[in-house]
Amino acid sequence: MNKKVTSDGVAHKLPADLRAVLIADKAALAKWESLTPLARNEWICWVEFIKKPETRREHVERVCPELKDGKRRPCCWIGCTHRKDKK
């Protein structure tokens, strides 16, 4: 698999599970690539912040349909706490 197919976020690299679902859905991948690096970062953090594997899977599975529905950032997400420019 070509790792350059999808773009990362600002503070986070795209994890393999999220990369796989995006690559499998061309419409969602196009939406992903249209996001700003900061918006992609928030989706990645929204997935990686989760501790329970089953909840993480649910988040990963939600990304593609939500992107295709027009969401630019995860709903109700406070934003990535890992960014260096945030307190």
C-alpha positions in Angstrom: 0.0 0.0 0.0 1.3 3.5 -0.9 1.5 5.5 2.3 1.5 8.8 0.3 -2.1 8.2 -0.8 -3.6 10.1 2.1 -2.6 13.2 4.0 -1.8 13.4 7.7 -2.9 16.1 10.2 -0.9 18.8 11.9 0.2 16.9 15.1 -0.9 13.4 14.1 0.0 10.9 11.5 -2.9 9.0 9.9 -3.3 5.7 11.6 -3.4 2.5 9.6 -7.1 1.6 10.4 -8.3 5.0 9.4 -6.1 5.1 6.3 -7.6 1.7 5.2 -11.2 2.8 5.4 -10.4 6.1 3.5 -8.5 4.3 0.8 -11.5 1.9 0.4 -13.9 4.7 -0.2 -12.9 7.1 -3.0 -15.6 9.6 -2.3 -14.6 9.9 1.4 -11.0 10.0 0.4 -11.7 13.0 -1.9 -13.5 14.8 1.0 -10.5 13.9 3.3 -8.0 15.4 0.9 -10.2 18.6 0.7 -9.9 19.2 4.4 -7.3 21.5 5.9 -4.4 19.8 7.8 -5.9 21.1 11.0 -9.3 19.6 10.3 -7.7 16.2 9.4 -5.8 16.4 12.6 -9.0 16.7 14.6 -10.5 13.7 12.9 -7.3 11.7 13.6 -7.2 12.8 17.2 -11.0 12.0 17.6 -10.2 8.4 16.6 -6.9 8.1 18.5 -8.2 9.7 21.8 -10.5 6.7 22.3 -9.2 4.0 24.7 -11.6 1.1 24.1 -11.0 -0.8 20.9 -14.7 -1.3 20.1 -15.4 2.4 20.5 -12.4 3.3 18.3 -13.7 0.9 15.6 -17.0 2.8 15.8 -15.3 6.1 15.3 -13.2 4.8 12.4 -16.4 3.5 10.8 -18.2 6.9 11.2 -15.5 8.9 9.5 -16.3 8.1 5.9 -20.1 8.5 6.1 -19.7 11.8 8.1 -17.2 13.2 5.6 -19.6 12.3 2.7 -22.4 14.0 4.6 -20.4 17.2 4.5 -18.9 17.3 8.0 -15.5 19.0 8.0 -14.7 18.3 11.7 -16.0 15.7 14.2 -19.2 16.7 15.9 -19.0 17.9 19.5 -15.2 17.4 19.5 -13.3 20.0 21.6 -10.4 19.7 19.3 -7.0 18.1 19.5 -5.3 18.6 22.9 -2.0 17.5 21.4 -1.5 20.6 19.2 1.6 22.6 20.3 -0.2 25.9 19.7 -3.0 25.1 22.3 -2.7 25.6 26.0 
